[in-house]
Amino acid sequence: MKTLVEALLAVLPADSVSVDPETLGRCSHDDAEWAPIGSPAVVVFAATVDEVAATMRVAAERGTPVVPRGAGTGLSGGANAVDGCIVLSLERMTRIVEVETAERYAVVEAGVLNDDLRRHVAASGLWYPPDPASQAISTIGGNVATNAGGICCVKYGVTRDYVLGLTVVLADGSVVELGRTTAKGVTGYDLTALMVGSEGTLGIVVEVTLKLLPLGGREERAVVGYFRSLPEAGAAVAAVTAAGIVPSALELIDRTCLDAVSAWQGWDLPVGATALLLAKVDEPGERGEILAAQIADLFAGAGGDRIERADDADEIDRLFRARRLAYPALERLGPVLTEDVCVPRAMVPEMLTRIEQAAADNDVVIANIAHAGDGDLHPLIIAPEGDDAARARAKTAFDRIVADCRALGGTVTGEHGVGLLKLDGAAAELSPAVLRLHRAVKSALDPQGILNPGKAFPNGD
């Protein structure tokens, strides 16, 4: 009988199959430094749908696990290898197949980078809104796998809101087309939405049809608020929500993050504040001016020390770039245990207070960034390299934050996915009956359990 590698080489180009130790190591994990990592048997770099299907047929014949992978920018361990698996990389599938300007949609392969798609469709006067902080390096396939959000999702929604259709390779190697290109459609179960956020456990997404919006008609104005404490900044977020204002972005950055970005980039960033809120509105004309003024008043009423307006496009971009660079800047300080808890927006002040208390009680450094406008908080717990005691305290703080989030009516992951890091939290959040539904769906689509096993929900294995 052929070995696994021989079987793959029989149906795939030689340059798409690798057992090089360096390649195996590089492709064995995503960016979740604290999640467990297995040892893959082989990495397949598929360039076509047929190559993905051929790989899955070999895996199905042998019962070999397959872990799909995009750019490896995930933060929950969803792309981490399991022992003896095939890591199936889609990074070579980078074609933008079609941009339909009249109907406003694009068809792209899974390996297309988020930013590359945005730039490409902008040339046709169109816009793809979902903008995760990793937009410059994350793939559309990965965004679909985790239902990625981003800075502008408070107003414009997350990935699932833009996925019209998918081409998916199933566990047995068959290929299915899901969804539609029409503005409306309710034929059959919504299997497209089911696949979005399923973290590669139900099928391999190889091509995506995405809804686009018109690019023009928006005028951006930013409001910057400086606060003495995180709870005060949280109170400002709750006030904006209570006023019925829906900004196009409302982001929080704390002092630890700002200092890390400043040290790394050599930027002269704001000083003298514990927390910074960045709000943005994009309504044109007088309406935009009114909303920006209302947000500024709400920031001041919540205790903002200094409120500034930023109307210059370059200055707005610089401030929001600091937000996007916060995570990689903090990674330079040590391994980061990343949270992704989402609470009702009215609970943001209380959740920030509890995060501060968790840091104090466990003697750990927790930096905070957040898509504050939709209650999605990213406490980033930093432990020095090689300090096992600090690592244990960090894990205790992590678990406490997850429990506090659920106690406040929240969910354990807003946009990063469950992966491996949030399995315990998912087990607590999902009722036994709902877990049975998950297992039934998984069993129907992947009876051998070979698609990204052990991820996305506790399967009881």
N, C-alpha and C positions, 0 to 999 in steps of 0.2 A: 504493500500500500504506500502511496506517495505521502511524503511528509506534508505538513501544512504549507510550508513555503513552496515546495514543488507543485502542490495543487494550485496555488495562487499564480505561480509563474506560468503554469500551463494555460491560463485564461487571461493573463494580464501582460502588458508590456514589461520588459525586464527592469526598466528604470522607474517603474512605479512601485516596486516591492523592495523594501529595505530591512535588513537585519543588522545594519551598522550600529554598534553600541552607542555611539554619540547621538545618532538619530533616534534610537529607541528611548534614550534618556530624555532628549529634548521633547519628544512627543508623548511622553508618558503622563503628563500632568498639565493642568491649567495654572492660573495664577493664585490659587488658594493654597498658600504655603502651609497651612495647618492641616489640610485634609490628607488622609492616607493615600499612598501611591503604590500600585501594583507594578509588576514587570511584564510588559507586553512581549509576545513572541515575535511580532513582525509589525511593521508599519506599511500601510498601502496608501499611496498618493494617487487617488483617483482623479482623472481628468475629464471623464464623461459619465453620463448616466449609465451607459452600458457597463463601464468598469465598476461602478458601485454595485450594480445588480450582480455582476459576475462574482464579486467579492462576497456578497451576501449569500449567493448560492453555495459557494465553497464552505462558508461558515455554517450554513444550515445543514449541509450534508454531514458535517463533523460535530455539530453542537458546540462550535467554538464561539465564545463571547466576542462581540464587536463593540468597540467604544468609538463613536463618531467624534470628530474633532474639526474645529474651524481654525481660528487664529490662536486659540489657547489663552484668551484673555478673561475667561470666566473666573469668578471669585468664590465658588462654592464646591469645587471639586467635581463638577459634572462631567468634565472631560478627562478625569483621572483614570488611568489604566487599571484593569484587574489582571491578576496573574494569568499568563498564557493567552491573552486576548489578541485580537487583531485591532490595532488602532487604525481607524479609517479616516484619513485626512482628506478634507474637501478643499484645501487651500489652492489647488490648481484650477478649480472650477470658477473662473473669474469673468465669464462673459456676461455683458449686459445684452441680452438677447433682443429686446425690443423696448422702445419707448413710444407709447401710443398717446399723442398729444391731445387729440380730440376727446377721447374717453378718459384721459388722465390716469394712465397706469403704466407700470414698467414690469418687464419680465426679466429676472436676473438669476444667475446661478448662485449657489449657496456660498461660494468663496469670495463674492464681491464685497469689498470693504464698504462700510456704511458711508464714509466720507466720499469715496469714489462715486458711489451712486448719487449722492447729493450734488456733487459738482457736475456730473454728467447730465442730470435732468434739468439743472439750472440753466443750461445752454438752450433748453426748449421752453424756458419760462415756467418751470414746474419745481415743486419742492416736496422732499420726503422728510416729514417732521421728526420721527423718533431719533433722538440724539444722545445715546449713552455717552458717559464721560470718555469711554474708550472708542469713540466713533472713528477716530483716525486709524485704528488698528483692528477693530473688531469686524467680523463678517456678518453679512445678512443672515446666513444660516445659523450662526451662533445667536444672533439677536432673536430669531424665530424660536430657537430651542428654549430660550429662557424668558421669552416674552419681554424683552428688554424695554426699559423706559427711557429716562433721560431728563434733561433740564427742562425741556418745553412740554413735557407730558402732562403737567398740571392743567394746561389748557387744551393741548392738541392730542392727548391720548398716547397709548403705548403701542408696541409693535402689532399686537393682535388687531387693533383698530384699523390697520392698513393692509393686512394680509387678505387678499381676495381669493387666491388660489395657491395650490402647492403641487409640485410633482414629488412623489414620495416613493422610495424603494422600501418595500416591506421586508419582514424578517426572512421570508422564503426566497427573496430575490425578485419577486414580481414588482412591477411598476404601476402605480396608480396616479391618476390625475384627479385632484380634489378642487372644489370651489368653482369660481366663475370669473368673468370679466365684466358682467353687467352691474349696474348700480344697485340692483335689488335681486334677491334670489333666495328661495327657501325650500328648494327641492331636496328632500332627504334630510338625514341628520347632518348637523354642522361638523363634519369630520375635519374640516380645515381648522376651525377654532380648537378642536380637540388636540390636534397636532402641535399647535402653537403653545409653547411652554411645557411640552412633554419631555424636554431634555434628551431627546434621542432614544427614548425608551419604547416608543411605539412604531417608529419608522425613521428612515434616513431622508431628511429633506434635502433635495438636490436642486430644486428650482422653485422660485417664489414669484408670484404675481402680486404687485404692491400698488395700492391706491396712492395717487399723488394729488397734491393741492396746487393751486396757482401760486407762483412765487411772489407776485407783486401785491400792492395794496396794503402793505404793513409799514408802519413807521415806529421804529423802536425808541423807547425812552426808558432809562434806568433810574431807579431810586436806590440809594445806598444808605443803610442805617447802621450806626455803631452802637453797641449795647454793652453795659457793664457786666451782664451775666447771661448765661444761656437761657435760663427761664424767662428773662425779660424779652429776649429775642423770640422765644417760643410764644409769649403772650402777644407779640406783634403779629406773628403768623396767624394765631387764632383770631385776632381782631380783623385782619384782612378777610379771612374766611367768613366771619360773622357778618361783615359788611356786604357780602355777596359779590365781592370783586374776584374775578378770575384772571390773575396775571398770566402772561405768557411764560414767566419763570419766577420762582421765589426760592432762592437758595440760601443756605446757611453755611458759614465757614467759621470755625473757632480760631482762637489765637494760636494754638499749637499748629494747625494746618497752615495758617498764614505765615508763621515763622519758618516752617519747613520749606514752603514754596519760595519765600524770599531768600533764604540761605542757598537754596539750590540754583535758582535762576538769577540771583543778583539783582532782584527787583526791589524798588523802593515802595513797599506796600504799606497800607495804613497801619498806624501804631496807636497804642493807648486804648484799645478796646478788647474785651474778652470774646465778643462775637460780632460777626458782620452778617447782615442780611442784604442780599442782592435781589431786588425785584425788577421785573421788566414788564412793560406793557407794549403792545404792538398795534393798538387801534390808531387809525390815521386822524390827523387834524385835531380839532377841539376836544373830541372825545378822549383821545390819548392824553392830552394835557390835563383834563379833569381827573382821569383815573390816576395819573402819576401824582397829582397834588393830593388826592384822597389817601393814597398809600403813604405819602410822606407825613400827612397829619396823623394817620394811625400809628406809624412808627414812633412819632414823637409822643403820642398819647400813651404808648406802652413803655415809655422810659428810654427811648433812644437818646443818647447823648448828643449826637450830631447826625443830621440828616442832609444828604447831598443829592443833587441831581446830576446825572451823566447823560448828556444828549449826544456827545461826540461818539461816532461809531467805533473809532480806535480805542477810546477809553472804555467803552462798554465791553468790547472784545477782550481787553486786557484783564478787566475785573473777572469776567466769566472764565477766562483762560486760567486764572489762578484757581478757580473752583475745580476745573477739569484736571489740573496738575496736582491737586492735593494728595491723591492716593499715591502716585509714584514718588512724590516728594517724601511722604512719610515712610515708604518702603526703604528709603535710604537710611533710616534711623534704626531699623531692625525688622524682624518678621512681624507682619501685621495680621491680626485676627480680625476679619472683616464682618461686621454685622450688616443686616439689611432688613431691619424691622419696620413695619408700617402700621401706624396707629391712626385713629380718627383725628382729624386736624385739630379739633378742640382739645385733644389730649397731648398735643405736642409739648406745651410747657411742663406738664407733669412728667412726661416721659424723659425730657431732658434733665429734669431734676433727679429722677431715679438713676439715670445714667451717671450723673455726677456722683451720686451717693455710692453706686456700685464701684466706681473708680476709687473713691476714698476708702471704702470699707475693705477693698482687696489690694490696696497699695499698688495700683497699676496706672499707667498713663493711657487715657482714652481721649483721642482726638475726635472731633465731631464735624462731619459734613452731612448735608441733608438736602434732599428735594423737599424742602419744608412745606411748600405749597400743597403737596398731596400727602403729607404725613410720613413720607418715606425717609427714615433716619439711617445714617451709616456711621455708627460709633466704630472707631478704628482702634483696636486695643494693641498696644505696642509692648513687646517683651524683648529685652536684650538677647542677642544671640548667645546660646549656650547657658542661659540662666534657667535651669529647670524649675526652680521654685517660682520665679516670675511667670513662667509659662503656665504652671498649675494655677496660680492666682488669676491669670488672664482667662483661663478656661472657666473658672468659677464665675468670674464677672460676666463672661459671655452667656453662660447658662442663666444667670440671674436676669440679665437684660431681656433674654427671650421670654422668660416667665413673666417679667413685668409687662412686656409688650402685650402678651396674651391677656393678662389681668385687666388691661386698659381697653380691651376690645379690639386688639390689633392682630396682625398676621406675621408669621415668622420670616417671611420673605416677600418683599415687594417687587423685586425685579431681577435679583441675581439667581434665583432658582434654589431649590432644596439641595441639589447635588448630593454631597456626602455630609457637609457641615451641619445641615439643618434637619437631618433625619429624626433626631430625638424631638425637636420642636414640631415637626410635621406629625409625628406619632401622637403628640399631645393635642394638636389642633384638630386633626381629622378624627371624626368619630369612628367606632368600629364598623358601623354600617357603611360609611363613606369609604373607608379603607377596603371593604369587601368589593365595592363598586370599582375602585381603582384596580384591584387584583383581577377582577373579572374582565375588565377592558384589556389589561396587559396580557392576560392569558389568551384572549380571543385573537389579538393581533400578533402576539409573540409567544406561541405555546411552549417553545423550548426555553424561553427566558434568556435569549442570547443578546438582545439589544440593550446595551448600556446597563447591565445588571447592577442592582443595588442602589440605583440613583432615583431621585425625584420623589419617591415616597417609600415608607417602610413596607417591604413586600413580605415580611415574615419568613424570609429564606434563612 
